[in-house]
Amino acid sequence: MALILSAVDSISLMFWGSMAGLLIDRIGRKGSSLCFALVAVGLRYGGADNKGMSILAVVFIFVYYVFYGLSLLSIPYIYPAEINSQKMRNIGTSFATTVNWVFVYLVVVVTPTAIENIHWKYYMLYAIFNVCFIPVI
């Protein structure tokens, strides 16, 4: 089941990432914030007693990837290539990709400990950060 969910996740991310050119940053951050808030709600009220809320949390993790694919997925790869000169394009894109993956690694390392300690509130942090970044982005 984990392999199937991973494949579905990757395919949906590829599809929605390709749609980013049409819809980038029109709905991405707002939708991501809503998804993380609903994941937090699903985890808060879900569990063995309430399977429906647990399903809600899983569904909105996948829906989050729709909004992520429509917004920030392509930025580290597209933006540096567009703003840098021909001479600096490779260096700028390399730097942006490296920074992107360093922060992805940081999230992967921190997430298990954060979920263990603060549970559903960890997803609320992402919801709040997404809302705060709407005016910046």
Residue pairs with C-beta under 8 A, 6 or more apart in sequence:
8 62
9 62
9 65
12 62
12 65
12 66
12 69
13 65
13 68
13 69
13 73
14 69
15 69
16 65
16 66
16 67
16 68
16 69
16 70
16 73
17 69
17 73
17 74
18 69
19 69
19 70
20 69
20 70
20 71
20 73
20 74
21 74
23 70
24 70
24 71
24 74
25 71
25 137
26 70
27 67
27 70
27 71
28 67
28 68
28 70
28 71
28 72
29 67
29 71
29 130
29 131
29 133
29 134
29 137
30 67
30 130
30 134
31 63
31 64
31 66
31 67
31 70
31 71
32 64
32 67
32 68
32 71
32 126
32 130
33 127
33 128
33 130
33 131
33 134
34 127
35 60
35 61
35 63
35 64
35 67
35 127
36 60
36 64
36 123
36 124
36 126
36 127
36 130
37 123
37 124
37 127
38 56
38 57
38 60
39 57
39 60
39 61
39 64
39 120
39 123
40 120
40 121
40 122
40 123
40 124
40 127
41 53
41 56
41 57
41 120
42 53
42 54
42 55
42 56
42 57
42 58
42 60
43 53
43 54
43 57
43 119
43 120
43 123
44 53
44 119
44 120
45 53
46 52
46 53
46 54
46 55
46 56
46 57
47 53
47 54
71 137
76 96
76 97
76 99
76 100
77 93
77 96
77 97
79 96
80 89
80 92
80 93
80 95
80 96
81 89
81 92
81 93
83 92
84 91
84 92
84 93
111 122
114 122
115 122
